[in-house]
Protein backbone atom coordinates (compact mmCIF):
# COMPACT_ATOMS: atom_id res chain seq x y z
CA UNK A 1 0.00 0.00 0.00
CA UNK A 2 1.50 3.32 -1.04
CA UNK A 3 0.60 6.46 0.85
CA UNK A 4 0.70 9.96 -0.64
CA UNK A 5 1.21 12.88 1.74
CA UNK A 6 0.61 16.53 0.98
CA UNK A 7 3.57 18.72 1.93
CA UNK A 8 2.07 20.18 5.15
CA UNK A 9 1.01 16.75 6.39
CA UNK A 10 4.38 15.21 5.56
CA UNK A 11 6.30 18.01 7.28
CA UNK A 12 4.21 17.62 10.42
CA UNK A 13 4.67 13.83 10.33
CA UNK A 14 8.41 14.27 10.26
CA UNK A 15 9.00 17.23 12.54
CA UNK A 16 5.99 17.98 14.77
CA UNK A 17 6.92 17.43 18.41
CA UNK A 18 4.04 16.89 20.82
CA UNK A 19 4.54 17.34 24.55
CA UNK A 20 2.27 16.97 27.58
CA UNK A 21 -0.20 14.78 25.73
CA UNK A 22 -1.26 11.31 26.71
CA UNK A 23 -1.09 8.11 24.71
CA UNK A 24 -4.46 6.53 24.02
CA UNK A 25 -4.83 2.98 25.41
CA UNK A 26 -5.36 0.52 22.57
CA UNK A 27 -3.18 2.46 20.13
CA UNK A 28 0.12 1.31 18.63
CA UNK A 29 3.53 3.00 18.99
CA UNK A 30 6.28 2.68 16.35
CA UNK A 31 9.92 3.68 16.79
CA UNK A 32 11.05 5.74 13.78
CA UNK A 33 14.63 6.79 13.02
CA UNK A 34 15.27 9.88 10.92
CA UNK A 35 13.42 13.15 10.39
CA UNK A 36 13.29 12.77 6.60
CA UNK A 37 15.55 15.74 5.92
CA UNK A 38 18.27 13.61 4.29
CA UNK A 39 19.16 10.01 3.54
CA UNK A 40 20.06 7.96 6.61
CA UNK A 41 23.74 7.34 7.34
CA UNK A 42 25.78 5.71 10.11
CA UNK A 43 25.74 9.00 11.99
CA UNK A 44 23.48 9.75 14.96
CA UNK A 45 20.02 10.74 13.76
CA UNK A 46 16.87 12.00 15.52
CA UNK A 47 14.42 9.32 16.67
CA UNK A 48 10.67 9.49 17.21
CA UNK A 49 7.82 7.51 18.73
CA UNK A 50 4.88 7.61 16.31
CA UNK A 51 1.45 6.80 17.76
CA UNK A 52 -1.07 5.11 15.44
CA UNK A 53 -4.60 3.85 15.83
CA UNK A 54 -4.95 0.07 15.28
CA UNK A 55 -6.22 0.94 11.79
CA UNK A 56 -3.05 2.83 10.86
CA UNK A 57 -4.07 6.49 11.33
CA UNK A 58 -1.20 8.62 12.61
CA UNK A 59 -2.18 10.30 15.89
CA UNK A 60 1.03 12.15 16.74
CA UNK A 61 4.82 11.94 16.89
CA UNK A 62 6.88 12.33 20.06
CA UNK A 63 10.53 13.32 19.51
CA UNK A 64 13.19 11.69 21.65
CA UNK A 65 15.66 14.27 23.07
CA UNK A 66 18.48 15.58 20.89
CA UNK A 67 19.88 17.69 23.73
CA UNK A 68 20.47 16.89 27.39
CA UNK A 69 18.07 18.36 29.94
CA UNK A 70 19.08 18.10 33.58
CA UNK A 71 19.81 14.45 34.34
CA UNK A 72 18.08 13.31 31.13
CA UNK A 73 20.47 12.39 28.34
CA UNK A 74 20.27 12.55 24.54
CA UNK A 75 18.54 9.60 22.85
CA UNK A 76 19.54 9.40 19.18
CA UNK A 77 19.75 6.40 16.84
CA UNK A 78 22.14 5.13 14.21
CA UNK A 79 20.62 5.82 10.81
CA UNK A 80 21.76 2.54 9.31
CA UNK A 81 21.63 0.05 12.24
CA UNK A 82 18.18 -1.29 11.37
CA UNK A 83 18.07 -3.80 14.25
CA UNK A 84 18.05 -0.97 16.81
CA UNK A 85 14.95 0.68 18.20
CA UNK A 86 13.18 -2.41 19.55
CA UNK A 87 10.66 -0.88 21.96
CA UNK A 88 8.46 -2.67 24.47
CA UNK A 89 5.68 -1.99 26.94
CA UNK A 90 6.23 -3.00 30.54
CA UNK A 91 4.30 -5.92 31.97
CA UNK A 92 2.33 -3.56 34.22
CA UNK A 93 1.40 -1.61 31.01
CA UNK A 94 2.45 1.78 32.44
CA UNK A 95 5.65 2.50 30.45
CA UNK A 96 7.36 2.24 27.08
CA UNK A 97 11.00 1.16 27.21
CA UNK A 98 13.50 2.47 24.63
CA UNK A 99 17.27 2.41 23.93
CA UNK A 100 19.49 4.99 22.27
CA UNK A 101 22.83 6.82 22.26
CA UNK A 102 23.96 9.84 24.27
CA UNK A 103 25.32 11.34 21.05
CA UNK A 104 24.53 14.62 19.33
CA UNK A 105 22.84 14.47 15.93
CA UNK A 106 25.50 14.07 13.26
CA UNK A 107 28.03 12.19 15.42
CA UNK A 108 29.63 9.77 12.96
CA UNK A 109 30.11 6.01 13.35
CA UNK A 110 28.36 5.86 16.70
CA UNK A 111 27.94 2.06 16.57
CA UNK A 112 31.73 1.68 16.62
CA UNK A 113 32.09 3.91 19.69
CA UNK A 114 32.68 2.51 23.16
CA UNK A 115 30.03 2.71 25.82
CA UNK A 116 32.39 4.71 28.01
CA UNK A 117 32.78 7.36 25.28
CA UNK A 118 29.20 7.36 24.06
CA UNK A 119 26.90 6.04 26.78
CA UNK A 120 24.11 3.73 25.69
CA UNK A 121 20.85 5.09 27.10
CA UNK A 122 17.75 3.30 28.36
CA UNK A 123 14.64 5.47 28.33
CA UNK A 124 11.32 5.02 30.11
CA UNK A 125 8.27 6.94 28.87
CA UNK A 126 4.93 6.98 30.69
CA UNK A 127 1.41 7.38 29.35
CA UNK A 128 1.66 11.18 29.59
CA UNK A 129 4.82 11.23 27.40
CA UNK A 130 7.11 11.97 30.36
CA UNK A 131 10.55 10.54 29.59
CA UNK A 132 13.16 9.34 32.07
CA UNK A 133 16.46 9.15 30.17
CA UNK A 134 18.78 9.05 33.18
CA UNK A 135 20.02 5.48 32.68
CA UNK A 136 23.37 6.12 30.95
CA UNK A 137 25.35 2.87 30.69
CA UNK A 138 29.10 2.63 30.14
CA UNK A 139 29.33 -1.17 29.64
CA UNK A 140 26.30 -1.91 27.46
CA UNK A 141 26.70 -2.70 23.71
CA UNK A 142 30.18 -1.19 23.64
CA UNK A 143 31.41 -1.09 20.02
CA UNK A 144 27.98 -2.33 18.97
CA UNK A 145 24.42 -1.09 18.74
CA UNK A 146 21.93 -1.21 21.65
CA UNK A 147 18.86 -3.01 20.45
CA UNK A 148 16.27 -4.01 23.00
CA UNK A 149 15.11 -3.48 26.57
CA UNK A 150 12.30 -5.09 28.54
CA UNK A 151 11.05 -4.35 32.03
CA UNK A 152 8.16 -5.72 34.08
CA UNK A 153 7.82 -2.52 36.12
CA UNK A 154 9.96 0.28 34.62
CA UNK A 155 12.67 -0.20 37.28
CA UNK A 156 14.22 -3.64 36.72
CA UNK A 157 15.73 -3.71 33.22
CA UNK A 158 16.86 -6.55 30.96
CA UNK A 159 18.77 -5.28 27.92
CA UNK A 160 20.64 -6.64 24.92
CA UNK A 161 22.58 -5.51 21.88
CA UNK A 162 25.12 -6.40 19.21
CA UNK A 163 27.89 -6.80 21.77
CA UNK A 164 28.01 -7.85 25.43
CA UNK A 165 25.02 -10.17 25.39
CA UNK A 166 21.92 -10.02 27.55
CA UNK A 167 22.38 -7.93 30.69
CA UNK A 168 20.52 -6.78 33.80
CA UNK A 169 20.45 -3.34 35.42
CA UNK A 170 18.08 -0.93 37.14
CA UNK A 171 16.70 2.48 36.23
CA UNK A 172 19.22 5.28 36.78
CA UNK A 173 22.27 2.99 36.84
CA UNK A 174 25.56 3.47 34.98
CA UNK A 175 26.65 -0.19 34.78
CA UNK A 176 25.13 -3.63 34.20
CA UNK A 177 25.48 -7.33 35.00
CA UNK A 178 26.20 -9.65 32.06
CA UNK A 179 24.01 -12.72 32.49
CA UNK A 180 25.79 -15.05 30.02
CA UNK A 181 29.05 -14.95 28.05
CA UNK A 182 28.20 -17.80 25.68
CA UNK A 183 26.10 -15.74 23.24
CA UNK A 184 26.96 -12.06 23.04
CA UNK A 185 25.16 -10.91 19.87
CA UNK A 186 21.51 -10.66 20.95
CA UNK A 187 18.67 -9.05 18.99
CA UNK A 188 15.59 -8.92 21.22
CA UNK A 189 14.90 -9.53 24.90
CA UNK A 190 11.42 -10.10 26.37
CA UNK A 191 9.62 -11.72 29.29
CA UNK A 192 6.54 -13.93 28.91
CA UNK A 193 4.91 -15.89 31.71
CA UNK A 194 7.68 -14.90 34.11
CA UNK A 195 10.45 -16.32 31.89
CA UNK A 196 13.25 -14.33 30.21
CA UNK A 197 13.65 -14.99 26.46
CA UNK A 198 16.01 -13.68 23.76
CA UNK A 199 16.41 -13.95 20.00
CA UNK A 200 19.74 -14.19 18.19
CA UNK A 201 21.47 -15.55 15.09
CA UNK A 202 24.67 -16.56 16.89
CA UNK A 203 25.98 -19.78 18.46
CA UNK A 204 23.06 -21.91 17.33
CA UNK A 205 20.57 -19.68 19.14
CA UNK A 206 17.39 -18.39 17.50
CA UNK A 207 14.68 -17.99 20.18
CA UNK A 208 15.91 -19.09 23.60
CA UNK A 209 15.38 -19.01 27.34
CA UNK A 210 17.92 -17.35 29.65
CA UNK A 211 18.29 -19.26 32.89
CA UNK A 212 15.12 -19.87 34.87
CA UNK A 213 12.59 -17.13 35.46
CA UNK A 214 14.02 -13.60 35.35
CA UNK A 215 17.64 -13.98 36.48
CA UNK A 216 19.71 -10.97 37.53
CA UNK A 217 23.07 -12.66 38.16
CA UNK A 218 25.89 -13.89 35.91
CA UNK A 219 26.49 -17.50 34.89
CA UNK A 220 23.14 -18.10 33.19
CA UNK A 221 22.62 -20.67 30.41
CA UNK A 222 20.97 -19.63 27.14
CA UNK A 223 18.99 -22.55 25.69
CA UNK A 224 17.33 -22.63 22.27
CA UNK A 225 13.64 -23.58 22.44
CA UNK A 226 13.32 -27.32 21.76
CA UNK A 227 12.23 -28.08 18.22
CA UNK A 228 12.91 -24.63 16.81
CA UNK A 229 15.50 -24.55 14.00
CA UNK A 230 19.00 -23.13 14.35
CA UNK A 231 18.60 -21.41 10.99
CA UNK A 232 16.74 -18.28 9.99
CA UNK A 233 16.97 -14.65 11.08
CA UNK A 234 14.59 -14.03 14.01
CA UNK A 235 14.01 -10.63 15.57
CA UNK A 236 10.85 -9.77 17.51
CA UNK A 237 8.72 -12.57 18.94
CA UNK A 238 5.44 -12.98 20.81
CA UNK A 239 4.29 -15.82 23.06
CA UNK A 240 0.68 -16.57 24.03
CA UNK A 241 -1.20 -19.03 26.23
CA UNK A 242 -4.01 -20.37 24.02
CA UNK A 243 -4.45 -23.97 25.20
CA UNK A 244 -6.08 -24.94 28.49
CA UNK A 245 -4.36 -28.34 28.39
CA UNK A 246 -0.78 -27.02 28.08
CA UNK A 247 0.64 -25.23 31.14
CA UNK A 248 1.98 -21.74 30.44
CA UNK A 249 2.67 -20.16 27.06
CA UNK A 250 2.10 -22.57 24.16
CA UNK A 251 2.01 -20.55 20.91
CA UNK A 252 5.01 -18.65 19.53
CA UNK A 253 5.12 -16.11 16.71
CA UNK A 254 8.56 -15.16 15.36
CA UNK A 255 9.32 -12.12 13.18
CA UNK A 256 11.94 -13.27 10.68
CA UNK A 257 13.50 -10.64 8.41
CA UNK A 258 14.01 -13.21 5.64
CA UNK A 259 11.07 -15.63 5.85
CA UNK A 260 8.22 -13.65 7.48
CA UNK A 261 6.04 -14.58 10.47
CA UNK A 262 6.52 -18.16 11.68
CA UNK A 263 3.91 -19.66 14.01
CA UNK A 264 4.84 -22.48 16.40
CA UNK A 265 2.89 -24.47 19.00
CA UNK A 266 4.27 -26.39 21.96
CA UNK A 267 3.27 -30.05 21.52
CA UNK A 268 4.65 -32.70 23.89
CA UNK A 269 7.38 -30.30 25.06
CA UNK A 270 8.53 -29.59 21.48
CA UNK A 271 7.81 -26.50 19.39
CA UNK A 272 6.44 -27.44 15.96
CA UNK A 273 5.76 -25.16 12.99
CA UNK A 274 2.07 -24.51 12.28
CA UNK A 275 2.33 -21.89 9.56
CA UNK A 276 4.53 -19.33 7.80
CA UNK A 277 3.15 -15.99 6.66
CA UNK A 278 5.36 -14.58 3.95
CA UNK A 279 6.86 -11.09 4.03
CA UNK A 280 9.99 -10.13 5.96
CA UNK A 281 9.37 -8.41 9.31
CA UNK A 282 11.47 -7.33 12.30
CA UNK A 283 9.35 -5.70 15.00
CA UNK A 284 6.43 -7.51 16.61
CA UNK A 285 3.86 -7.12 19.36
CA UNK A 286 0.50 -8.76 19.92
CA UNK A 287 -2.88 -8.74 21.65
CA UNK A 288 -4.62 -11.92 22.82
CA UNK A 289 -8.41 -12.17 22.89
CA UNK A 290 -9.67 -15.67 23.64
CA UNK A 291 -8.13 -17.94 21.00
CA UNK A 292 -7.46 -15.03 18.67
CA UNK A 293 -4.14 -13.18 18.41
CA UNK A 294 -3.75 -9.84 16.63
CA UNK A 295 -0.15 -9.10 15.68
CA UNK A 296 1.37 -5.76 14.72
CA UNK A 297 4.66 -5.96 12.85
CA UNK A 298 7.20 -3.60 11.30
CA UNK A 299 9.69 -3.86 8.51
CA UNK A 300 11.97 -0.97 7.57
CA UNK A 301 9.16 0.97 5.90
CA UNK A 302 5.81 -0.69 6.68
CA UNK A 303 3.58 -1.13 9.73
CA UNK A 304 1.35 -4.17 9.24
CA UNK A 305 -1.23 -6.18 11.13
CA UNK A 306 -2.70 -9.66 10.96
CA UNK A 307 -5.28 -11.45 13.13
CA UNK A 308 -4.88 -15.19 13.66
CA UNK A 309 -7.99 -16.90 15.00
CA UNK A 310 -6.62 -20.38 14.31
CA UNK A 311 -5.69 -20.92 17.94
CA UNK A 312 -3.37 -23.52 19.40
CA UNK A 313 -1.58 -26.00 17.12
CA UNK A 314 -3.36 -24.89 13.96
CA UNK A 315 -2.52 -22.91 10.86
CA UNK A 316 -3.21 -19.19 10.87
CA UNK A 317 -6.85 -18.52 10.02
CA UNK A 318 -6.23 -15.52 7.77
CA UNK A 319 -4.05 -14.82 4.79
CA UNK A 320 -1.35 -12.23 4.27
CA UNK A 321 -0.52 -9.32 6.50
CA UNK A 322 -2.33 -6.03 5.90
CA UNK A 323 -0.15 -2.95 5.52
CA UNK A 324 -1.68 -0.06 7.47
CA UNK A 325 1.04 2.64 7.41
CA UNK A 326 4.28 3.49 5.59
CA UNK A 327 7.42 5.22 6.78
CA UNK A 328 8.08 8.51 4.94
CA UNK A 329 11.08 8.83 2.66
CA UNK A 330 14.48 8.95 4.38
CA UNK A 331 13.10 7.41 7.59
CA UNK A 332 13.01 3.89 8.98
CA UNK A 333 10.42 2.01 11.03
CA UNK A 334 11.94 -0.25 13.68
CA UNK A 335 10.26 -1.53 16.84
CA UNK A 336 6.53 -1.60 17.66
CA UNK A 337 4.69 -1.80 20.98
CA UNK A 338 1.27 -1.24 22.49
CA UNK A 339 0.71 2.25 23.88
CA UNK A 340 1.29 2.66 27.63
CA UNK A 341 -1.68 3.13 29.93
CA UNK A 342 -2.07 5.62 32.79
CA UNK A 343 -0.54 4.56 36.10
CA UNK A 344 -3.40 4.76 38.61
CA UNK A 345 -3.02 7.09 41.54
CA UNK A 346 -2.83 5.69 45.08
CA UNK A 347 -6.42 6.89 45.48
CA UNK A 348 -9.82 5.75 44.34
CA UNK A 349 -12.67 8.13 43.59
CA UNK A 350 -15.70 6.49 45.21
CA UNK A 351 -18.19 8.97 43.77
CA UNK A 352 -18.63 12.53 42.55
CA UNK A 353 -21.95 14.33 42.13
CA UNK A 354 -23.30 17.85 41.90
CA UNK A 355 -26.47 19.90 41.90
CA UNK A 356 -27.73 23.47 41.68
CA UNK A 357 -28.44 25.12 45.07
CA UNK A 358 -29.44 28.58 46.27
CA UNK A 359 -25.79 29.31 47.01
CA UNK A 360 -24.44 28.12 43.65
CA UNK A 361 -23.39 24.83 42.06
CA UNK A 362 -22.49 22.31 44.77
CA UNK A 363 -20.06 19.43 44.19
CA UNK A 364 -19.65 16.51 46.56
CA UNK A 365 -17.23 13.60 46.29
CA UNK A 366 -15.46 10.92 48.34
CA UNK A 367 -12.10 9.21 48.07
CA UNK A 368 -10.88 5.84 49.33
CA UNK A 369 -7.56 3.92 49.25
CA UNK A 370 -5.43 7.01 49.76
CA UNK A 371 -1.77 6.21 50.47
CA UNK A 372 -0.22 9.65 49.93
CA UNK A 373 -1.16 13.30 49.86
CA UNK A 374 -3.24 14.17 46.80
CA UNK A 375 -3.78 17.65 45.38
CA UNK A 376 -7.23 17.98 43.83
CA UNK A 377 -7.83 20.81 41.41
CA UNK A 378 -11.49 21.58 40.69
CA UNK A 379 -11.77 22.54 37.02
CA UNK A 380 -14.70 24.11 35.16
CA UNK A 381 -15.62 24.55 31.49
CA UNK A 382 -18.55 25.75 29.42
CA UNK A 383 -17.97 23.21 26.64
CA UNK A 384 -16.61 20.01 28.32
CA UNK A 385 -13.24 20.63 26.64
CA UNK A 386 -11.53 23.87 27.69
CA UNK A 387 -11.27 23.34 31.43
CA UNK A 388 -9.76 25.98 33.71
CA UNK A 389 -8.87 25.62 37.40
CA UNK A 390 -11.26 27.11 39.96
CA UNK A 391 -9.60 26.11 43.24
CA UNK A 392 -7.55 23.30 44.77
CA UNK A 393 -7.81 21.11 47.88
CA UNK A 394 -5.16 18.89 49.46
CA UNK A 395 -6.39 15.52 50.67
CA UNK A 396 -4.29 14.05 53.47
CA UNK A 397 -4.71 10.44 54.47
CA UNK A 398 -6.56 11.47 57.62
CA UNK A 399 -8.84 13.89 55.75
CA UNK A 400 -9.71 11.20 53.22
CA UNK A 401 -12.09 9.49 55.63
CA UNK A 402 -14.73 12.20 55.09
CA UNK A 403 -16.49 13.41 51.92
CA UNK A 404 -15.28 16.58 50.22
CA UNK A 405 -17.48 19.40 48.99
CA UNK A 406 -17.13 22.64 47.05
CA UNK A 407 -19.68 25.27 46.00
CA UNK A 408 -19.14 27.36 42.89
CA UNK A 409 -20.74 30.67 43.89
CA UNK A 410 -20.33 32.12 40.39
CA UNK A 411 -21.71 29.50 38.00
CA UNK A 412 -22.19 30.13 34.31
CA UNK A 413 -25.66 30.59 32.88
CA UNK A 414 -26.58 27.36 31.13
CA UNK A 415 -24.15 24.42 31.21
CA UNK A 416 -21.33 24.12 33.74
CA UNK A 417 -18.96 21.17 33.34
CA UNK A 418 -16.79 20.19 36.32
CA UNK A 419 -14.06 17.64 36.90
CA UNK A 420 -11.34 16.84 39.44
CA UNK A 421 -7.69 16.88 38.39
CA UNK A 422 -5.93 14.69 40.97
CA UNK A 423 -2.15 15.00 41.30
CA UNK A 424 -0.13 12.70 43.54
CA UNK A 425 3.22 13.37 45.21
CA UNK A 426 5.13 11.91 42.21
CA UNK A 427 3.35 14.17 39.73
CA UNK A 428 1.04 11.48 38.32
CA UNK A 429 -2.27 12.93 37.12
CA UNK A 430 -5.72 11.39 36.94
CA UNK A 431 -9.10 12.93 36.12
CA UNK A 432 -12.55 12.23 37.51
CA UNK A 433 -15.60 11.73 35.31
CA UNK A 434 -17.14 15.01 34.13
CA UNK A 435 -20.12 16.35 36.10
CA UNK A 436 -22.63 18.67 34.39
CA UNK A 437 -24.82 21.14 36.29
CA UNK A 438 -27.32 23.16 34.26
CA UNK A 439 -28.40 26.64 35.33
CA UNK A 440 -31.42 28.33 33.80
CA UNK A 441 -32.55 25.40 31.63
CA UNK A 442 -34.64 22.28 32.08
CA UNK A 443 -34.41 18.76 30.74
CA UNK A 444 -31.76 16.02 30.73
CA UNK A 445 -28.23 15.90 29.34
CA UNK A 446 -26.11 12.84 28.65
CA UNK A 447 -22.61 14.19 29.29
CA UNK A 448 -20.48 11.25 28.17
CA UNK A 449 -18.67 8.03 29.08
CA UNK A 450 -15.56 7.80 31.21
CA UNK A 451 -13.44 6.07 30.10
CA UNK A 452 -14.23 5.42 26.44
CA UNK A 453 -11.48 2.74 26.21
CA UNK A 454 -12.91 0.19 28.64
CA UNK A 455 -11.43 -2.78 30.48
CA UNK A 456 -14.03 -3.86 33.06
CA UNK A 457 -16.45 -0.96 33.53
CA UNK A 458 -17.23 2.55 32.37
CA UNK A 459 -19.34 5.39 33.78
CA UNK A 460 -22.17 7.27 32.10
CA UNK A 461 -22.41 10.87 33.33
CA UNK A 462 -25.92 12.38 33.29
CA UNK A 463 -27.43 15.66 34.44
CA UNK A 464 -31.19 16.02 34.92
CA UNK A 465 -33.42 18.90 36.01
CA UNK A 466 -35.70 16.41 37.78
CA UNK A 467 -35.74 12.84 39.04
CA UNK A 468 -36.22 10.38 36.21
CA UNK A 469 -35.40 6.88 34.98
CA UNK A 470 -32.62 6.12 32.50
CA UNK A 471 -32.56 3.06 30.24
CA UNK A 472 -29.20 2.27 28.67
CA UNK A 473 -28.75 -0.22 25.86
CA UNK A 474 -25.43 -1.59 24.62
CA UNK A 475 -25.35 -2.79 21.02
CA UNK A 476 -22.57 -4.22 18.92
CA UNK A 477 -21.34 -2.37 15.85
CA UNK A 478 -23.76 -4.52 13.78
CA UNK A 479 -26.71 -3.32 15.88
CA UNK A 480 -27.20 -6.52 17.89
CA UNK A 481 -28.46 -5.80 21.42
CA UNK A 482 -25.97 -7.01 24.02
CA UNK A 483 -27.12 -5.57 27.38
CA UNK A 484 -29.85 -3.39 28.84
CA UNK A 485 -29.79 -1.45 32.12
CA UNK A 486 -32.53 0.53 33.88
CA UNK A 487 -31.82 2.92 36.71
CA UNK A 488 -33.67 5.68 38.57
CA UNK A 489 -31.66 8.88 39.10
CA UNK A 490 -32.32 11.97 41.23
CA UNK A 491 -32.26 15.56 40.01
CA UNK A 492 -28.83 17.04 39.48
CA UNK A 493 -25.76 15.16 38.26
CA UNK A 494 -25.50 11.38 38.38
CA UNK A 495 -22.94 8.73 37.46
CA UNK A 496 -24.24 5.37 36.22
CA UNK A 497 -21.76 2.49 36.34
CA UNK A 498 -21.87 0.25 33.25
CA UNK A 499 -20.43 -3.26 33.68
CA UNK A 500 -18.48 -4.32 30.58
CA UNK A 501 -16.35 -7.14 32.03
CA UNK A 502 -18.14 -9.87 30.06
CA UNK A 503 -18.14 -8.05 26.72
CA UNK A 504 -15.85 -9.37 24.01
CA UNK A 505 -13.21 -6.89 22.79
CA UNK A 506 -14.55 -4.64 20.06
CA UNK A 507 -16.51 -1.48 19.28
CA UNK A 508 -19.91 -0.89 20.90
CA UNK A 509 -22.63 1.77 21.01
CA UNK A 510 -24.23 2.79 24.29
CA UNK A 511 -27.63 4.49 23.94
CA UNK A 512 -29.16 6.27 26.92
CA UNK A 513 -32.90 7.04 26.88
CA UNK A 514 -34.80 9.03 29.54
CA UNK A 515 -38.54 9.05 30.33
CA UNK A 516 -38.99 12.34 28.45
CA UNK A 517 -37.56 10.65 25.31
CA UNK A 518 -34.20 12.44 25.58
CA UNK A 519 -31.59 10.14 24.09
CA UNK A 520 -27.94 9.98 23.15
CA UNK A 521 -25.72 7.32 21.60
CA UNK A 522 -22.04 7.18 22.60
CA UNK A 523 -19.46 4.86 21.06
CA UNK A 524 -16.84 3.05 23.17
CA UNK A 525 -14.14 0.42 22.72
CA UNK A 526 -13.89 -2.70 24.91
CA UNK A 527 -10.22 -3.64 25.24
Secondary structure as UniProt FT lines:
FT   HELIX           7..15
FT   TURN            25..26
FT   STRAND          28..33
FT   STRAND          44..45
FT   STRAND          47..52
FT   TURN            54..55
FT   STRAND          58..63
FT   TURN            70..71
FT   STRAND          76..78
FT   TURN            82..83
FT   STRAND          88..89
FT   TURN            91..92
FT   STRAND          95..101
FT   TURN            105..106
FT   TURN            108..109
FT   HELIX           110..112
FT   TURN            115..117
FT   STRAND          120..126
FT   TURN            127..128
FT   STRAND          131..137
FT   TURN            142..143
FT   STRAND          146..150
FT   STRAND          156..161
FT   STRAND          167..170
FT   TURN            171..172
FT   STRAND          177..178
FT   STRAND          186..192
FT   TURN            193..194
FT   STRAND          195..200
FT   TURN            203..204
FT   STRAND          207..210
FT   TURN            211..214
FT   STRAND          222..224
FT   TURN            226..227
FT   STRAND          234..240
FT   STRAND          251..256
FT   TURN            257..259
FT   STRAND          260..267
FT   TURN            268..269
FT   STRAND          270..278
FT   STRAND          283..289
FT   TURN            290..291
FT   STRAND          292..298
FT   STRAND          302..308
FT   TURN            312..313
FT   STRAND          322..326
FT   TURN            329..330
FT   STRAND          332..338
FT   STRAND          348..357
FT   TURN            358..359
FT   STRAND          360..368
FT   STRAND          374..381
FT   STRAND          388..395
FT   TURN            397..398
FT   HELIX           399..401
FT   STRAND          404..408
FT   TURN            409..410
FT   STRAND          414..423
FT   TURN            425..426
FT   STRAND          429..431
FT   STRAND          435..439
FT   STRAND          444..450
FT   STRAND          453..454
FT   STRAND          457..464
FT   STRAND          468..476
FT   TURN            477..478
FT   STRAND          481..489
FT   STRAND          492..499
FT   TURN            501..502
FT   STRAND          506..514
FT   TURN            515..516
FT   STRAND          519..526
//
